[in-house]
Amino acid sequence: MPRPRLCRQIRFNPNITYFKPQGVPMRFLEVVELSLEEIEALRLKNLKNLDQVECAEKMKTSQSTFQRILSSAYKKISTALIEGKAIKIKK
């Protein structure tokens, strides 16, 4: 039986939930979904310029878990940009 998931601290609620390539209708696009955890990790690391230890503390998670969340977000965004997919932020 897996361990229950811990509640992570998320202090950002985006108003915009979709990004897509210009000039391509949504019905023709595949969608990559980013979780709020992944958005928060990107915000803390890239916009707030915090180091990994500070980011993990703010999200109330371990450094290794924070790194996994951040790596997952980078991979999804890279896939969307390179392969021309839409990005949806799950709320």
C-alpha positions as a printed Julia matrix, in Angstrom:
91×3 Matrix{Float64}:
  0.0    0.0     0.0
  1.54   3.34   -1.05
  2.26   6.06    1.4
 -0.35   8.87    1.53
  0.57  12.03   -0.33
  1.61  15.01    1.75
 -0.11  18.34    1.37
  2.27  20.72   -0.4
  2.24  24.47    0.02
  1.13  26.27   -3.15
  0.89  30.05   -2.99
  0.07  30.79   -6.6
 -3.18  30.38   -8.5
 -2.78  31.18  -12.21
 -5.53  33.1   -14.0
 -4.54  31.68  -17.36
 -4.81  27.91  -17.73
 -3.99  27.28  -21.41
 -1.1   28.11  -23.72
 -0.99  27.0   -27.33
  0.97  27.53  -30.51
 -0.25  30.52  -32.51
 -2.32  29.81  -35.6
 -3.25  26.21  -34.75
 -6.83  25.51  -33.61
 -7.12  23.69  -30.27
 -8.95  20.76  -31.85
 -5.77  19.85  -33.76
 -3.44  20.01  -30.76
 -2.39  17.43  -28.23
 -2.4   18.76  -24.67
  0.32  18.49  -22.02
 -1.0   18.96  -18.48
  1.01  20.73  -15.77
 -0.05  20.4   -12.13
 -0.21  23.34   -9.74
  2.77  21.8    -7.91
  4.82  21.96  -11.1
  3.79  25.58  -11.76
  4.68  26.54   -8.19
  8.08  24.83   -8.48
  8.82  26.73  -11.7
  7.69  30.02  -10.15
  9.85  29.63   -7.05
 12.94  28.45   -8.91
 12.86  30.65  -12.01
 10.88  33.78  -11.11
 11.77  34.13   -7.44
 15.36  32.92   -8.07
 15.41  30.79   -4.93
 17.8   27.89   -4.54
 16.51  24.33   -4.28
 16.68  24.22   -0.46
 14.59  27.39   -0.09
 12.09  26.21   -2.71
 11.63  22.87   -0.98
 11.11  24.59    2.36
  8.5   26.96    0.92
  6.62  24.05   -0.65
  6.99  22.0     2.56
  8.57  19.07    0.78
 11.98  17.41    0.61
 14.7   18.61   -1.74
 14.58  15.38   -3.73
 10.8   15.61   -4.16
 11.1   19.25   -5.21
 13.72  18.26   -7.79
 11.44  15.53   -9.18
  8.55  18.0    -9.46
 10.77  20.57  -11.2
 12.25  17.99  -13.6
  8.78  16.79  -14.52
  7.68  20.36  -15.27
 10.75  21.07  -17.43
 10.22  17.85  -19.4
  6.54  18.6   -20.05
  7.21  22.19  -21.13
 10.1   21.12  -23.38
  7.9   18.48  -25.01
  5.12  21.01  -25.6
  7.46  23.62  -27.12
  9.42  21.26  -29.33
  6.5   19.14  -30.53
  4.0   22.03  -30.83
  1.54  20.92  -28.15
 -0.8   22.98  -26.0
 -0.09  23.37  -22.26
 -2.97  23.08  -19.78
 -2.59  23.97  -16.1
 -4.68  21.63  -13.98
 -6.46  23.29  -11.06
